[in-house]
Amino acid sequence: MPYQSTNPATGEVLKTFKELTEPQLENALKTAAACFESWRSTSFTQRAAVAAAAADLLRQRVDEFARPMTLEMGKRIEEARGEVAISADIIDYYAQNAERFLAPQELQPKSGQAVIESTPLGVLFGVQPWNFPYYQLARFAAPNLMAGNVVMVKHASCVPQCALAFEQLWREAGAPVGAYTNLFVSHDQVNEVIDDPRIQGVALTGGMDAARGVAARAGQNVKKSTMELGGNDAFIVLDDADPDKAVKWAVWAKMNNMGQCCVAAKRFIVVGELYDHFLARFQASLAAFTPGDPMDPATTLAPLSTESALVTLLSQVERAVAKGATVALGGKRIDGPGSYMQPTILTDITPSNPAYREEFFGPVALFFRVKNEDEAVALANDSDFGLGGSVFTEDVARGQRVASRLDTGMVFINHPTWTAADLPFGGIRNSGYGRELSSAGIHEFVNKKLVRVSSLDAAP
């Protein structure tokens, strides 16, 4: 698939970019490897100065960075500005905390001395998605650059201008050439990069199909990898929750980024008598969303990222209905230019329906009525995924007990699953492995090297 900017609000092709030639790819790999040899020796203070400068540039030029997101993948401009802000926060977080996170760890052996040092691995390769074009890059690049690694990134083919903007950001911030490298590479070239002995680790954020190929290739080369994949997050409303407050969060959890988020709420599991009231309020709120130009701050309904994303989602809804699901709202594309879809609610979904296990990556909400807390937990855990989830209740202790029973990497109580620089992000099962963000994120691609001091007089 070519690297091409297409405005999903209009269907207009904005710009097309060529893939790298083999000599260009080899030069990029050679430059990155050479850069690592010097970057690894820089101090945390020197690296932090570059990272802090990158964060400052993002904050100084918010609209300049936000605009390509809206043009290339349709993100509402206010959400795009918010993504620029959180990307800056992530970069700053590692600039301020990396040295502390990677400080030598003193051990207490029975004799002599021992310490674990955290040292960089080398050149890392990241395969990144389109739905958060800067945030995804920031959480891969910032911790690893601060750890002394260098990074090469294959971004999604539909956001090439965002990819170039983020590479240029690090150049302007003072990073040496080769510290952060954008790669417009083909599928075959992705395999070449993973195979290359100069690459020491691989990180992917995306779907299962991509993950299978990339993880297998990394495994064949015995290279460390992390996989942050999709989710089918449950939004559990217990019988003691305030339904009106929960509905407000539910709408945000579903419609943020038009539902194109790994941790978007996808399965709404409501206990007992709250179900009808909750569903009615939720339906009324979604019906009020109206399509418009995502560049207009007043717009509430943006397009999906691409025409193919829209077609995929519509096909999922059709299959669900064919197997007995009821469309309580929406279910169709919106007439006119652009890749717009009606906010959609599906009910009456049985375990035999393919929708029961699929991830709907867009403005489609699945509703389930359960009798009690135990049924809610059982349904939430009956999933191939295990990324995030949320529990709404007036009793926080009860919410914590339920959270402990959920088989996911993250659970939020009285708030939808979300992200912050200082919170670890990742899942289990088909949602992948490894963690990003927080102190956990910087430890994924470092060598935990034991340094042991013993007495020469010790017995062999």
Buried (B, 14 or more C-beta within 10 A) or exposed (E): EEBBBBBBBBEEEBEEBEBBEEEBBEEBBEBBBBBBEEBBEBEBEEBBBBBBBBBBBBBEBBEEBBBBBBBBBBBBBBBBBBBBBBBBBBBBBBBBBBBEBBEEEEEEEEEEEBBEBBEBBBBBBBBBBBBBBBBBBBBBBBBBBBBBBBBBBBBBBBBBBBBBBBBEBBEEBBBBEBBBBBBBBBEEBBBBBBEBEBBBBBBBBBBBEBBEBBBEBBEEBEBBBBBBBBBBBBBBBBBBBBBEEBBEBBBBBBBBBBBBBBBBBBBBBBBBEBBEEBBEBBBEBBEEBEBBBBBEEEBEBBBBBBBEBBEBBBEBBEBBBEBEBEBBBBBEBBEEEBBBBBBBBBBBBEEEBEBBEBBBBBBBBBBBBBEEBEBBBEBBBBBEBBBBBBBBBEEEEBBEBBBEBBBBBBBBBBEBBBBEBEBBBBBEBBBBBBBBBBBBBBBBBBBEEEEEEEEEEEEE
